[in-house]
Amino acid sequence: MTTNVEGREVLQIITSCNNVAPRKREKSNDMGALSREERRRRRRATQKYRTAHATRERIRVEAFNVAFAELRKLLPTLPPDKKLSKIEILRLAICYIAYLNHVLDA
């Protein structure tokens, strides 16, 4: 019975001690021991990250295609419905801008 009382006293002394630093929580998946590059790789491998990245990429490609379609509407070609690649659209736009610049200079 005296050991139980002594145990309580020791426990009270230990818990009331103010100079003990609080323990840091250990991460269960060892992310703290990994390098920055390894943490980045693991994060990018998650389904949530891949889905968000794919969504952003779809939005970017759609905006890119809309911009090319708008540019294509402004360029004169024969025949008007001729299918052009993106590089052809850019080359034609450069030539057309140069031509308009020449007309303005004349």
C-alpha positions in Angstrom: 0.0 0.0 0.0 2.8 2.4 0.7 4.3 1.8 -2.8 1.0 2.9 -4.3 1.1 6.1 -2.3 4.7 6.7 -3.2 3.9 6.0 -6.9 1.2 8.7 -6.8 3.6 11.2 -5.2 6.2 10.5 -7.8 3.6 10.9 -10.5 2.4 14.2 -9.1 6.0 15.4 -9.0 6.6 14.4 -12.5 3.4 15.9 -13.9 3.8 19.2 -12.0 7.3 19.8 -13.2 7.4 23.0 -15.2 10.8 22.6 -16.8 9.9 19.6 -19.0 9.5 20.6 -22.6 6.4 19.3 -24.3 6.9 16.4 -26.7 6.5 17.0 -30.4 4.0 14.8 -32.1 5.6 12.2 -34.2 4.1 11.8 -37.7 2.8 8.4 -38.3 3.9 8.1 -41.9 7.5 9.3 -41.5 7.0 12.4 -43.6 9.3 14.4 -41.4 12.3 12.1 -42.2 11.8 12.5 -46.0 13.5 15.1 -48.2 11.6 17.9 -49.7 11.8 16.2 -53.1 10.5 12.9 -51.8 7.6 14.6 -50.0 6.8 16.4 -53.3 6.8 13.1 -55.2 4.6 11.5 -52.7 2.1 14.4 -52.7 2.0 14.4 -56.5 1.3 10.6 -56.5 -2.0 11.1 -54.7 -5.3 10.7 -56.6 -6.5 14.1 -55.3 -3.4 15.9 -56.7 -3.6 14.1 -60.1 -7.3 14.9 -60.5 -6.7 18.6 -59.7 -3.8 18.7 -62.1 -5.8 17.1 -64.9 -8.6 19.6 -64.3 -6.3 22.5 -64.5 -4.7 21.1 -67.6 -8.1 20.6 -69.3 -9.1 24.2 -68.5 -5.7 25.5 -69.9 -6.0 23.5 -73.1 -9.6 24.6 -73.6 -8.6 28.3 -73.2 -5.7 27.8 -75.6 -8.0 26.3 -78.2 -10.6 29.0 -77.8 -7.8 31.6 -78.3 -6.6 29.9 -81.5 -10.2 29.7 -82.8 -10.7 33.5 -82.2 -7.4 34.3 -83.9 -8.4 32.0 -86.8 -11.6 34.0 -87.3 -9.6 37.2 -87.8 -7.2 35.8 -90.5 -8.1 35.9 -94.2 -7.5 32.6 -95.9 -8.6 31.0 -99.2 -10.7 28.9 -98.9 -12.2 30.4 -95.7 -13.0 27.0 -94.2 -9.4 25.6 -94.7 -8.2 23.6 -91.7 -5.0 25.0 -90.4 -2.6 23.7 -87.7 -1.7 25.9 -84.8 1.7 26.6 -86.2 0.1 27.6 -89.6 -2.3 29.9 -87.8 0.6 31.6 -86.0 2.7 31.9 -89.2 -0.3 33.3 -91.0 -1.0 35.8 -88.2 2.6 37.0 -88.3 2.4 37.5 -92.0 -0.9 39.3 -91.8 0.3 41.6 -89.1 3.4 42.4 -91.1 1.2 43.1 -94.1 -1.1 45.4 -92.1 1.9 47.2 -90.8 3.2 47.7 -94.3 -0.2 49.1 -95.4 -0.2 51.6 -92.5 3.3 52.7 -93.3 2.5 53.4 -97.0 
